[in-house]
Every structure is written in C-alpha cells, then in structure tokens.
Amino acid sequence: MSSSFWHPFANMSAVARKEFVVDRGEGVWVYDTAGARYLDATASLWYTLVGHGRTEIIDAMAAQARRLEAYHTFGDFSNPPIAALAERIAGYAPEASSKVFFTSGGSDSVDTAAKMARRYFQVTGEPERTILITRSWAYHGMHGFGTSLGGVPGNADGYGTLLPDVVRVPFDSTDALSAAIDEAGARRIAAFFCEPVIGAGGVRPAPDGYLKEARRIVSDAGALFIADEVVTGFGRAGDWFASNRFSLEPDLITFAKGVTSGYLPMGGVITSPRVSAPFFADGGPMLRHGYTYSGHPTVAAAAMANLDILEREGLAGRALELEGTLVEGLESLTDHPLVGGHRSGVGFLGALVLAPDALARDADLPVKAFLAARAAGVICRPIGGDGLQVSPPLSITDAEFDQLIALLRRGLDALPVGT
Ligand SMILES: Cc1ncc(COP(=O)(O)O)c(C=O)c1O
C-alpha cells in the first residue's frame, strides 16, 4: 500500500486504507498482486480496445524508443512516426484533407478544440462567436474548458467561477438546442460539443435522429460541430468514428484513448478543411497552442502498432457485431431483482441500470454492486449515478463475453435484495 499516492477521482479517506492493486494484464484479464484474475469489463477507462499485453505494440514502442525516444514538434520539427500517424488518422476521418493536431489525452484535446473554435472565428472575422454549447450529462475531461463544459452533477463544484460563454442544454432535445441558439443569437455561437454516445455521464446514446438534426441546426447557425470521440473513436462505436457511422462530418473531432489502446497516453483533434484552411493558407496566422508531448514519436509508434491490430483484426466491425451481443447480455440480467434495465444499443458500450426502488433505498448501490462484481471476478464501474459501465476490449471472444455476464450476475447475487 502506498501512503504517498493521491488517486484521481477518489475519496482518499477510504482509498488510502484499501487500495486495489493491479499487477499485470493479458487479453481481457487483469491480475491483482495475489494472482487473482478479473475480467476487465470496462477496458480500463474505455481505452484498451485491443486487450492487454499485446507484445506487437510493446515491441514497436521499444524499437522506436531505442531510435529516438522523444523529441518535440513545435515550429518546424517533426519525426517519421508522427508524420505517418497523422496521414493515417486523416485517412480514417470523415472528410478528405483533414489535419491532425496531437495532444497527450482527452482533456488536452477538448481544450485544444475549444481554443481552435474561438480562434478560428477570430481569424475569419467573427470574433463575437465565443459561446460554447454543451449538453447535460456531458463529460469532456477535467481541464479548465472541460470542467466548464461538463454536465455530470458535482464535477464542477468548488472550483469557483469557471469559463464564461458556456451554455448547457438537455442532452436529448434538439428543440432545446435550437432554442438556446435563438436565445443567445446564432452569430454569438462558436461551437457545439457533442459526444455521439455520452460515455462517463452514464452511457447515454443520443435519441434516434438527434445527431443528424443537431448537426443541421449547428450548420444553420454557422457554428462548428465538435464531436468528442474520446470514448467512441477508433472502433468502439462500430466504425472508425461514430461521426463516420452517422455521417456527421464534424468540423472538429477530439480523440484519445483508443488511438493507442492506452499503451501510452495520446490524444488529438482532427480538423476539417474548413477550420484548418485559414491557418494553413499562405501568410495565415499561427495557432499559439501546443503541448510538450504533442507529436511524441514513441507514443506515435504505439499508436501505429495498435492501429495495425485494429485494422488486421477488423475490430470496428467486431464492435458492430458485439453491439447486439451486449444488448442481449444486459437484457438477460434484467430478471434480477436489483436490475431495472440498461442503456445500450450504439456501439460496444453500455450501462446496466439498477432498479429504481433499490436505488431509492440505497443511493450507494452502484458502488456496492461494482465492489460485489469485482469480488466475483469482473471489473465494472459505477456510472451515471444509477448503473454499472460495461465496455470491454473489442478483442473479447463470445465465450469471454458470456463469462462476463455470468460473473456480473454472480456479483449481483451476492448483494442483499432488501425489502
Ligand atoms: C468524452 C470524453 N472527453 C474527454 C475525456 C478526457 O480524457 P482524459 O481523461 O484523457 O483527459 C474523456 C475521458 O474519459 C471522455 O470520456
């Protein structure tokens, strides 16, 4: 047990006395220091798309690190792996001739996209467009912009005044989006941030038709549509990006997590030609923004090897197949007295929702259910205040998925049903 480690998103008064120490991983399994194994039903924090322990990625990282472990890319500096990765990611993007700006993670990417949006309008002669519209239950990371944009209750509490010019709308209503634009004035809107499937806010797919309609409304307002694909990108939504699947053609796409399957940290922003053009034009302005590790060559090598696996094993297609399997699996648990239903159906991510009467008796039930499931051998995550996240690696086999559902039931069975 470490007495010096301050865990993220943790109540340290409880955690410091009782850490759960993960020691190694292989495929969809992780092992604690005592050697007990757990099925990783969340792919860590959504990101382990190809599973743990893929030596191909580890070898690629080591080979690149031996050649050039790290070098910055500010100004005119580049390196071969990052140049190749940018070409490759641009090739997966919905719009031809997209550009890719690299960061170190999802929160970096959200801040980058927000700054790009406002700066874009400044350099194109509409500096009054500063308002960012966001949705209830949204999670856009924990930097300054992301904390301001988030819609998960509690996450912004206690930090004083956050960013101005942020407007929040209900996540599931395009009428509310239109009304918010009308109220602020279309000419004030810079961008709309949208997770195609809300992830950390509880796995909430958009209602049918929502995404296309929201895209249309934002276009009509002349604003930028920013798809936050930090969770959905690189296969989890059943295509390279949910934006491809739903033909959204966003102006900006934020990504992270799945680009490397988490083997090393990376994020980025895919920019459509509309947004990049003024910055790439002869004599165009500079974007005074970037991070020390933007374009890190060893991270890029990990991403390239990860993308090789995603392509070779057809894992985006597999996610599409698994979408139905997940719905059926979660549905099969709804006969349990502690289960009320599930949110799933778009991509290989879902939430098992606990029964409202049980939640009314005990608001801590999601945490208790997560702990009981873990004790039974499957790692989920309490999410959205009412359920458990299920988003395993895309490399999971059918037999392992059946095992996941069986272990989840065993965990729930270990809890008292109550009266
Ligand atoms: C949709 C979305 N955006 C941004 C982030 C922030 O990413 P990071 O934790 O890598 O900073 C997350 C993290 O889960 C996310 O789910």
The ligand as an ORCA input file, in Angstrom:
! r2SCAN-3c Opt
* xyz 0 1
  C     -15.778     12.099    -23.977
  C     -14.535     12.393    -23.189
  N     -13.860     13.523    -23.425
  C     -12.729     13.824    -22.765
  C     -12.242     12.970    -21.787
  C     -10.982     13.327    -21.042
  O      -9.948     12.478    -21.361
  P      -8.640     12.349    -20.422
  O      -9.104     11.715    -19.155
  O      -7.720     11.505    -21.257
  O      -8.090     13.709    -20.218
  C     -12.900     11.784    -21.521
  C     -12.390     10.843    -20.504
  O     -12.996      9.862    -20.175
  C     -14.094     11.491    -22.214
  O     -14.796     10.385    -21.935
*
